[in-house]
Amino acid sequence: MKHLKSSLRDLRHIFERSLVARDLAEPLASFDANQSSEPVKTFMLREDYDVVGVRRDGLLTGYIERSALSSGLLGDHLLHFTEPLVLPEMAPIVLVLKHLTESSRVFLASKDHVWGIITRGDLQKAAFRMCLFGLISLLEMQLLRMIRHAYPDGAWRSLLSPGRLEAAEKILEDRRGRNEGTDLADCLQFEDKATVVAKSEPLCSHLGFDSRTKAEALFKDVKTLRDDLAHAQDILAGRWPGVAELAGRAENLLERCESFGLSDEKPA
């Protein structure tokens, strides 16, 4: 059986070093606290900004919300930055996602000075999409590892329909024709791996599903998200906060996948 070196720990290590909150942020537009509210509100309407920063003595000390602006000076409507809303610019993207399920925005700071903002719309950017795609890709790799471990004799074939098995065999034939070293399990598609796992009671149980139907539903949602990511489709419209919940469930599922085999579970 092939040894799968990639793990959730490896993935997190890569994300935390290479893909961070700063990659999602936009500079926070700001104005002096003694500026009149009316022209700033006009600016915010024109640029479709819900929030801008407020400066005192050249430093960002807080922000204002467009919905609260009426008359007077910006300083009259100042909201101070609070700790739950401010993250370090090098914070992992998964932490940003967690905060955005509780708030419509987070602010970024460098050396204790706020400079940027991230809203839910910024989750459409490449950095977040790469995080999700990497998570799902690693999950798929771990599903295959589980199948290989549980069915070393290839008995998983009986859990696929004749049509899906034939499709995998066709891929295998094509790859061998190109002199690519592989086996039939390597030619399974995501939906095939999901089907095998969902139909296998020991595998399904290990992953925490109490029914095949629930397993199939989650795998279907994960595959749909993966396809939308691969084809550059909108991943937020009609999905928020579902996409955040799905990312969390996929991560939990991945952790369970990685623990499989530690006690040599195999189907009876």
C-alpha positions in Angstrom: 0.0 0.0 0.0 1.3 3.4 -0.9 2.3 5.6 2.0 0.6 8.9 2.1 2.9 11.5 3.6 0.6 14.5 3.3 -1.4 15.2 6.4 -3.6 17.9 7.8 -0.7 19.1 9.8 1.3 19.5 6.6 -1.5 21.3 5.0 -2.0 23.7 7.9 1.8 24.4 7.9 1.7 25.3 4.3 -1.4 27.5 4.7 -0.1 29.3 7.8 3.2 30.1 6.1 2.1 30.8 2.5 -1.5 31.8 2.6 -2.4 34.4 5.3 -4.9 37.0 6.1 -2.9 39.7 4.3 -3.5 37.9 1.0 -7.2 38.6 1.3 -7.1 42.2 2.6 -7.8 45.6 1.0 -6.3 48.8 2.3 -8.8 50.6 4.6 -9.7 54.0 3.2 -9.6 56.6 6.0 -10.4 60.2 6.8 -9.5 62.6 9.5 -11.7 62.7 12.5 -12.4 66.4 12.2 -13.8 66.0 8.6 -17.5 66.7 7.9 -19.6 63.6 7.6 -21.6 64.6 4.5 -18.9 64.4 1.8 -17.5 61.2 3.4 -20.9 59.6 3.2 -21.2 60.7 -0.5 -17.8 59.1 -1.1 -18.8 55.8 0.6 -22.0 55.7 -1.4 -20.1 56.2 -4.7 -17.5 53.6 -3.8 -20.0 51.2 -2.2 -18.1 51.2 1.1 -19.9 50.2 4.2 -16.9 51.1 6.4 -14.0 53.6 6.3 -11.3 54.3 8.9 -11.0 57.4 11.0 -7.6 59.0 11.7 -6.4 60.9 14.7 -2.9 62.5 14.5 -2.3 60.5 11.4 -3.0 57.1 12.9 -6.1 54.9 12.3 -7.9 54.8 15.7 -11.3 53.5 14.7 -13.9 53.3 12.0 -17.3 54.5 11.0 -20.2 52.7 9.4 -22.0 54.3 6.5 -25.4 53.5 8.0 -24.6 55.6 11.1 -23.4 58.7 9.3 -25.7 61.7 9.4 -24.3 65.1 10.3 -21.5 66.5 12.3 -17.9 65.4 12.2 -16.6 61.9 11.6 -15.2 61.8 15.1 -18.8 62.1 16.4 -19.6 58.6 14.9 -16.3 56.9 15.7 -16.3 53.2 16.7 -13.1 52.0 18.3 -11.3 48.9 17.0 -11.9 46.1 19.4 -9.8 43.0 19.8 -12.3 40.4 18.3 -12.4 42.5 15.1 -8.7 43.0 14.7 -6.3 40.2 13.5 -2.6 40.2 12.8 -1.9 40.5 9.1 -0.1 37.1 9.2 -3.1 35.3 10.8 -4.0 32.0 9.0 -6.9 32.3 6.6 -8.9 29.6 8.5 -9.0 32.0 11.5 -10.3 34.8 9.2 -13.1 32.4 8.1 -14.0 31.7 11.7 -14.3 35.4 12.5 -16.3 36.2 9.3 -19.0 33.8 10.4 -19.5 36.0 13.4 -18.9 39.4 11.9 -19.3 40.9 8.4 -15.7 42.2 8.5 -12.4 42.0 10.2 -9.5 44.5 10.3 -5.9 43.7 9.9 -3.0 45.1 11.9 0.7 45.2 11.4 2.8 46.1 14.5 -0.4 47.1 16.3 -1.4 49.5 13.6 -4.6 48.8 11.7 -4.2 49.2 7.9 -6.6 46.8 6.1 -10.0 45.2 6.0 -11.4 41.9 4.9 -15.1 41.4 4.2 -16.9 38.2 3.2 -16.7 39.2 -0.5 -12.9 38.9 -0.2 -13.4 35.2 0.2 -13.8 35.0 -3.5 -10.1 35.8 -3.9 -7.5 33.2 -5.0 -5.9 32.7 -1.6 -9.1 31.5 0.0 -10.1 29.4 -3.0 -6.7 27.7 -2.9 -7.1 26.9 0.7 -10.4 25.3 0.1 -9.2 23.4 -3.0 -6.2 22.1 -1.1 -8.3 21.0 1.8 -10.7 19.0 -0.5 -7.8 17.6 -2.5 -6.1 16.3 0.6 -9.5 14.8 1.8 -9.8 13.0 -1.5 -6.3 11.6 -1.1 -7.1 10.4 2.4 -10.3 8.7 1.2 -8.3 6.7 -1.3 -5.8 5.8 1.5 -8.7 4.5 3.6 -10.0 2.4 0.8 -6.6 0.9 0.1 -6.2 0.1 3.8 -9.6 -1.4 4.3 -9.7 -3.3 1.1 -6.1 -4.3 0.2 -7.4 -7.2 -2.0 -9.5 -4.8 -4.1 -12.8 -6.0 -2.7 -14.0 -2.3 -3.0 -15.0 -3.1 -6.6 -18.2 -4.7 -5.4 -19.3 -1.4 -4.0 -19.3 0.4 -7.3 -21.8 0.2 -10.1 -20.7 -1.7 -13.2 -20.8 1.7 -15.1 -18.5 3.5 -12.7 -16.2 0.5 -12.5 -16.0 0.4 -16.3 -15.1 4.1 -16.4 -12.3 3.6 -14.0 -11.0 0.6 -16.0 -11.0 2.8 -19.1 -8.9 5.4 -17.4 -6.5 2.7 -16.3 -6.2 1.4 -19.8 -5.5 4.9 -21.2 -2.8 5.5 -18.5 -1.1 2.2 -19.1 -1.1 3.0 -22.8 0.9 6.1 -22.0 3.2 3.9 -19.8 2.1 5.5 -16.6 2.5 3.3 -13.5 -0.8 3.1 -11.8 -3.5 0.8 -10.6 -7.3 0.7 -10.7 -7.8 2.4 -7.3 -5.7 5.4 -8.6 -8.2 5.8 -11.4 -11.2 6.3 -9.2 -12.9 9.7 -9.3 -14.0 11.7 -6.2 -17.6 10.4 -6.5 -16.3 6.8 -6.8 -14.2 7.1 -3.6 -17.2 8.8 -1.8 -19.5 6.0 -2.9 -17.2 3.3 -1.7 -16.7 5.0 1.7 -20.4 5.7 2.1 -21.4 2.1 1.3 -18.8 0.6 3.6 -20.3 0.5 7.1 -16.9 0.4 8.9 -15.5 3.3 6.9 -18.7 5.3 7.2 -18.9 4.7 10.9 -15.3 5.7 11.5 -16.0 9.0 9.8 -18.8 9.7 12.3 -21.8 9.2 9.9 -24.8 7.3 11.4 -26.2 6.6 8.0 -25.1 6.2 4.4 -27.6 9.0 3.3 -25.8 11.6 5.5 -22.4 10.5 4.2 -23.6 10.8 0.6 -25.1 14.2 1.2 -21.9 15.7 2.7 -19.7 14.2 -0.1 -22.1 15.6 -2.7 -21.8 19.1 -1.1 -18.0 18.8 -1.0 -17.8 17.7 -4.6 -20.0 20.5 -5.8 -17.8 23.0 -4.0 -14.7 21.5 -5.5 -16.2 21.7 -9.0 -17.2 25.3 -8.5 -13.6 26.1 -7.3 -12.1 24.3 -10.2 -14.3 26.2 -12.7 -13.9 29.6 -11.1 -17.5 29.8 -10.1 -19.0 32.0 -7.4 -18.6 30.1 -4.1 -20.5 32.5 -1.8 -23.8 33.4 -3.6 -26.6 31.6 -1.8 -24.1 29.7 0.2 -23.1 31.9 3.1 -22.6 30.9 5.9 -23.0 27.3 4.4 -19.5 27.4 2.8 -17.9 28.2 6.1 -19.7 25.4 7.8 -18.9 23.0 4.9 -15.2 23.9 5.2 -15.3 23.1 8.9 -17.0 19.8 8.3 -14.5 18.9 5.6 -11.6 19.7 7.9 -13.2 17.5 10.7 -13.7 14.8 8.2 -10.1 14.9 7.1 -9.0 14.6 10.7 -11.0 11.4 11.0 -9.7 10.1 7.8 -6.1 10.5 9.0 -6.8 8.5 12.1 -8.1 5.6 10.2 -5.8 2.6 10.2 -4.1 3.4 13.4 -5.9 0.5 15.0 -6.0 -1.6 11.8 -9.7 -1.2 11.2 -10.9 -3.4 8.3 -14.3 -4.6 7.2 -15.4 -7.8 8.7 
